[in-house]
């Protein structure tokens, strides 16, 4: 066994290398995220939104204005059959054609999955309270 204890609070020192903004499933703009990280006493953060670099420009401007260290990254979704894996990638070229195409393909698949989910939910009988969450 290990003595590891799972954290229950965000870090208060060091770097947080896995942060999401409103450009994926986070609740803060890049600037708000950087301000909060600075106020908490972190040394820096990595923006790692899901399958997008859309928040990088705002994050870089905020980091410059706040004099706060920022690492650019992305949480990349990889699919193999029924298995979905998320990998963190940092400091890559956001203009790389293969990466841009991968992100676009992933976004299209996510939109299609959401439409299927919503269609299933609309068809679900409310009296039974069932909701289709997968497909």
C-alpha positions in Angstrom: 0.0 0.0 0.0 1.0 3.6 -0.3 0.8 6.5 2.1 -0.6 8.8 -0.6 -3.6 10.9 0.4 -5.8 12.3 -2.3 -5.9 16.2 -2.1 -9.3 17.7 -1.3 -8.4 21.3 -2.0 -6.6 23.0 -4.9 -2.8 23.5 -4.4 -1.5 26.5 -2.4 2.1 26.3 -3.6 4.0 25.1 -6.6 2.4 24.9 -10.1 -1.0 23.6 -11.1 -0.3 21.8 -14.4 -3.9 20.9 -15.3 -6.2 23.9 -15.4 -9.4 24.4 -17.5 -10.9 27.7 -18.5 -14.3 28.6 -20.0 -12.8 27.5 -23.4 -13.5 23.9 -22.3 -15.1 22.8 -19.1 -13.8 25.4 -16.7 -15.7 28.2 -15.0 -13.2 31.0 -15.2 -11.7 33.1 -18.0 -8.0 32.7 -18.5 -7.4 36.0 -16.7 -9.6 35.0 -13.8 -7.9 31.7 -13.5 -4.4 33.3 -13.4 -5.6 35.9 -10.9 -7.0 33.2 -8.6 -3.8 31.1 -8.9 -1.6 34.1 -8.1 -3.9 35.0 -5.1 -3.7 31.4 -3.8 0.1 31.7 -3.8 0.9 29.3 -6.7 4.1 29.8 -8.6 2.5 29.3 -12.0 -0.2 27.4 -13.9 -0.6 25.4 -17.1 -3.8 26.1 -19.1 -4.8 22.6 -20.5 -8.3 23.0 -22.0 -9.9 20.0 -23.8 -8.8 19.8 -27.4 -8.4 23.5 -28.0 -5.9 26.3 -27.9 -8.7 28.9 -28.0 -7.8 30.4 -24.6 -4.1 30.6 -25.2 -4.0 34.2 -26.5 -6.1 35.6 -23.6 -4.0 33.6 -21.2 -0.7 34.9 -22.6 -1.9 38.5 -22.4 -3.1 38.1 -18.8 0.2 36.3 -17.8 2.2 39.2 -19.2 0.0 41.9 -17.5 0.0 40.0 -14.2 3.7 39.0 -14.4 2.6 35.4 -13.6 4.2 32.3 -15.1 2.1 30.4 -17.6 2.7 27.1 -19.5 0.5 26.5 -22.5 -1.0 23.0 -22.9 -4.0 21.0 -24.0 -5.8 18.0 -22.7 -6.0 15.9 -25.8 -8.7 13.3 -26.2 -7.7 10.1 -27.9 -10.2 7.4 -28.9 -9.5 3.7 -29.6 -12.7 1.8 -30.1 -14.7 2.2 -26.9 -11.8 3.5 -24.9 -11.3 7.3 -24.4 -8.0 8.5 -23.0 -7.0 12.1 -22.1 -3.4 13.0 -22.4 -1.8 16.3 -21.4 0.5 18.0 -24.0 2.6 21.1 -23.3 4.6 23.6 -25.3 3.7 22.3 -28.8 3.2 24.3 -32.0 -0.5 25.4 -32.0 -0.3 25.9 -35.8 0.7 22.3 -36.5 -1.7 21.0 -39.2 -2.1 17.5 -37.7 -2.9 18.8 -34.3 -5.4 21.3 -35.6 -7.1 18.6 -37.7 -7.2 16.3 -34.6 -8.9 19.0 -32.5 -11.4 19.7 -35.3 -12.3 16.0 -35.6 -12.6 15.7 -31.9 -14.9 18.7 -31.7 -17.1 17.4 -34.5 -17.4 14.0 -32.7 -18.2 15.7 -29.4 -21.0 17.8 -31.0 -22.5 14.7 -32.7 -22.4 12.8 -29.3 -24.1 15.7 -27.6 -26.8 15.8 -30.2 -27.4 12.0 -29.8 -27.5 12.4 -26.1 -30.0 15.3 -26.3 -32.2 13.4 -28.7 -32.2 10.4 -26.4 -33.1 12.6 -23.4 -36.0 14.2 -25.2 -37.4 10.7 -26.0 -37.1 9.5 -22.4 -40.3 9.2 -20.5 -40.3 11.8 -17.7 -42.5 9.8 -15.5 -39.9 7.1 -15.3 -37.1 9.7 -14.7 -34.7 7.8 -16.9 -32.0 9.7 -18.8 -29.8 8.2 -21.5 -26.2 9.3 -20.8 -24.3 7.2 -23.2 -24.1 6.1 -26.9 
